[in-house]
Amino acid sequence: MKRNIPSAVGLSSVLVIFAVLCLTVFSLLSVSTVEADGRLAEKSRQTTAQYYAADCRAEQILAQLRGGTVPEGVTGENGHYRYHCAISDTQLLSVEVLVDEKDYEIIRWQAVPAVQWQADETIYVFRPE
């Protein structure tokens, strides 16, 4: 009597197909993560470059103030000066310094929003009837 033993080819094929499918999904997720990280790194590079360009302009203005010249756009009196340098459309570098004949003191050197924040109170979550 001859007995037919079923082969396990079907089960191993299913496992191989499942493994290939999992590897494909994980590779696609990895590629999308790399692309997102690349976009984030480029945005970070742009933001950093814009900040340091504004910082350089602010340093040049400070050097002029220390030299005794008050550039256009700088407000202040009695050695207490304020000015802003644009970082982007939404941010400014706000600078406030005290300058006397031999020394200077930086009071404020800070990135601030370019526009004043206003709360939007027109959205109603629940309206009683």
C-alpha positions, 0 to 999 in steps of 0.5 A: 500500500502506497500512502500519499504524504501531502507536501508542505509546499503550500504552507512554505509558499504562503510564508515566503509570500508573507515575508516578501510582502512584509519586507516590501511594506517596511522598505516603502515605509523606510523610503517615505521616512527618508524623504520626510527627514530630507525635507525636514533637514532642508527646512531646518537648513533654510531656517538656520541660514535665515537666522544667521543672515539676520544675526549678521545684519544685526551685528553690522548695525551694532558695530555702526552704533558702537562707532557712533552712527545711528543707522536708519530704522534704529530707534532710541536715545541716550545710548539705549537703542532698539531695532529689528532684522527680518529673519523670515516673513513670520519672524524678526530678530529683535535687538535692544542694546545699551551703548556708551563710549567704551562699552555696550550691553545687549539687553535683548537679542531674540527671535520674535513673531513678526505679527501680533497673535490674536485669538480667533473666538468665532468658532463655536464648539457647542451652541445651546438652543 
